[in-house]
Amino acid sequence: GHYTCYGSRSSPVWFETLEKENPVIFSYEIPLLLLVLVTAGGAILVKDLMSSVLLLGSYSFFLSLVWAWLGAVDVAFVEAVVGAGLATVLFLLTLFGTNPKDTRLRRPPPSLATLIIFPLFGVLLLYAASDLPQYGDPNSPASVHISPTYLEQSYQDSHTPNVVTSVLMDYRSLDTMVETVVIFAAGIACALLLRRHA
C-alpha cells in the first residue's frame, strides 16, 4: 500500500489507501464520527430542551470539523456559523422566554416496531454505502463528470474567479436562496415567539 494526503502537506489527516479494497484507515475521522453520533443521540434522548439544544450545538460543531477535515471548508464554515452558532443562539433565546415547566419533554417509550425497524434500516444504509466510491477516488462519477465542468467552465459561465462562489451563487443559486429563506423564516419565528412571551 501507499500513503496519500488529500489537502495541504501540513494537514494532520493522513490516511492509508491500500490496494484490493482494503479499508481506509483514518487518524481523526473515527473519533470525530463517534462524537457526532454521541451528541446526536444525546440531543434526541435527553428530556430537557436546554440540554438538547446544547447537545445539538455541539453536534453541529463536531460536524463542521468533519467537513473541514474532508476538505469542504465552505460547508464547514456554514455549519459552524449557522448550526453551531446562529441556530443555537436562537433556540436558547426562545427557551429563555418560555416557562421552565414547558422545557421538559414527555416522551412515550419507543415501540417494539421502532426498535426493530430503525436498526435494520441503519444496517441497510451501511450496506448500501459499501457501493459508494472511496473518498478521493479520481475515477468516481463526481470527479469525472461534474468537477471538471465546474473547474473548466465556471469562470466562463458566471464570470466569478472563485469556483466555490460560482457553484453556490450561480449553479446552485436556487438551492442557496431556499436555504437563506429557511434561515430567515426560522429567525422570524423565534422573534415572534420571544415577542409573544415578552
C-alpha positions in Angstrom: 0.0 0.0 0.0 1.0 3.6 -0.1 0.2 6.8 1.8 -1.7 9.6 0.2 -2.7 13.0 1.6 -5.7 14.9 0.2 -5.2 18.5 1.1 -2.2 20.5 2.3 1.0 18.8 3.4 0.6 20.5 6.8 -2.8 18.7 7.3 -2.7 16.1 10.1 -5.1 13.9 8.3 -3.0 11.4 6.5 -4.6 8.1 5.6 -3.6 4.9 4.0 -5.1 3.8 0.8 -4.4 0.1 0.2 -5.0 -1.9 -2.9 -7.6 -4.5 -3.4 -10.4 -2.7 -1.5 -8.8 -2.8 2.0 -10.4 -0.5 4.5 -9.2 3.1 4.6 -7.6 4.0 7.9 -8.2 7.5 9.2 -6.4 9.2 12.1 -9.0 11.6 13.3 -12.3 10.9 11.5 -13.3 7.9 13.7 -13.2 9.9 17.0 -15.0 12.8 15.3 -17.6 10.4 13.9 -18.1 8.9 17.4 -18.5 12.4 18.9 -21.1 13.3 16.2 -23.1 10.1 16.9 -23.0 10.6 20.7 -24.1 14.2 20.6 -26.8 13.5 18.0 -28.1 10.6 20.1 -27.9 12.7 23.3 -29.9 15.5 21.7 -32.7 13.0 20.9 -32.7 11.1 24.2 -32.4 13.8 26.8 -35.6 15.0 28.4 -34.7 18.7 28.9 -34.9 21.1 25.9 -32.0 23.2 27.2 -29.7 20.2 27.3 -31.0 19.1 23.9 -30.1 22.5 22.4 -26.6 22.5 23.8 -26.0 18.9 22.6 -27.4 19.9 19.2 -25.0 22.8 19.0 -22.1 20.5 19.9 -23.2 18.1 17.2 -23.1 20.9 14.6 -19.7 22.0 15.8 -18.2 18.5 15.6 -19.9 18.1 12.2 -18.2 21.2 10.9 -14.9 19.7 12.0 -15.7 16.6 9.9 -16.5 18.8 6.9 -13.3 20.7 7.4 -11.2 17.5 7.5 -12.9 16.3 4.4 -11.8 19.4 2.6 -15.2 21.1 2.3 -14.2 24.3 4.1 -17.2 26.3 2.8 -19.7 23.7 4.1 -17.8 23.6 7.4 -17.9 27.4 7.8 -21.7 27.5 7.1 -22.3 24.6 9.5 -20.2 26.3 12.3 -21.9 29.7 11.8 -25.5 28.6 11.2 -25.7 25.3 13.0 -23.4 25.7 16.0 -23.7 29.5 16.2 -26.9 31.2 15.0 -29.3 28.3 15.4 -28.1 27.6 19.0 -28.4 31.2 19.9 -32.0 31.5 18.5 -33.0 28.3 20.3 -31.6 29.5 23.6 -33.2 32.9 23.3 -36.6 31.2 22.6 -36.2 28.8 25.6 -35.2 31.7 27.9 -38.6 33.3 27.0 -40.6 30.2 27.9 -41.9 28.8 31.1 -39.3 26.3 32.7 -42.0 23.7 33.0 -42.5 23.8 29.3 -38.9 22.8 28.6 -39.4 19.3 30.0 -40.0 16.7 27.3 -42.6 13.9 27.9 -41.9 11.0 25.5 -43.6 7.7 25.5 -41.2 4.7 25.3 -40.4 3.6 21.8 -42.5 0.8 20.3 -41.2 -2.6 19.5 -41.5 -1.9 15.8 -39.3 1.2 16.1 -36.6 -0.8 18.0 -36.6 -3.4 15.1 -37.1 -1.2 12.0 -34.6 1.5 12.7 -31.6 -0.7 13.4 -32.4 -2.7 10.3 -32.7 0.5 8.3 -29.3 1.6 9.6 -27.7 -1.7 8.6 -29.3 -1.4 5.1 -27.8 2.1 4.8 -24.3 0.8 5.8 -24.7 -2.0 3.3 -25.6 0.5 0.5 -22.7 2.7 1.4 -20.3 0.0 0.6 -21.0 0.6 -3.1 -20.1 4.3 -2.9 -16.7 5.3 -4.4 -13.8 5.7 -2.0 -13.0 9.1 -0.7 -10.6 10.9 -3.0 -11.2 8.4 -5.9 -10.3 10.3 -9.1 -12.4 7.9 -11.1 -15.6 8.5 -9.2 -18.6 9.9 -11.2 -18.3 13.3 -9.3 -14.6 13.6 -10.2 -15.1 12.5 -13.8 -18.3 14.1 -14.9 -19.1 17.1 -12.6 -15.9 18.6 -11.1 -14.1 19.1 -14.5 -17.1 21.0 -15.8 -17.2 23.3 -12.8 -13.4 23.8 -12.8 -13.1 24.5 -16.6 -16.3 26.4 -17.3 -17.3 28.2 -14.1 -15.5 31.5 -14.9 -16.8 31.4 -18.5 -20.4 30.8 -17.3 -20.5 33.0 -14.2 -17.5 35.4 -14.6 -16.6 34.6 -11.0 -12.9 33.8 -10.3 -13.8 31.7 -7.2 -15.2 28.3 -8.2 -16.9 27.7 -4.8 -18.7 31.0 -5.0 -19.8 30.4 -8.6 -21.2 27.0 -7.6 -23.1 28.3 -4.6 -24.3 31.6 -6.1 -24.8 30.6 -9.8 -25.1 26.8 -10.4 -26.9 26.2 -7.1 -28.4 29.7 -6.7 -31.9 28.4 -6.2 -30.8 26.0 -3.5 -28.8 28.7 -1.8 -31.8 31.1 -2.0 -34.1 28.5 -0.4 -31.6 27.8 2.4 -31.5 31.6 3.1 -35.3 31.7 3.2 -35.4 28.8 5.7 -32.9 30.6 8.0 -34.7 33.9 7.7 -38.1 32.2 8.4 -36.6 30.4 11.5 -35.3 33.8 12.8 -38.7 35.4 12.3 -40.4 32.6 14.1 -38.1 32.9 17.1 -38.5 36.7 17.1 -42.3 36.3 17.2 -42.1 33.7 20.0 -39.9 36.0 22.0 -42.2 38.9 21.4 -45.3 37.0 22.4 -43.7 35.9 25.7 -42.2 39.4 26.5 
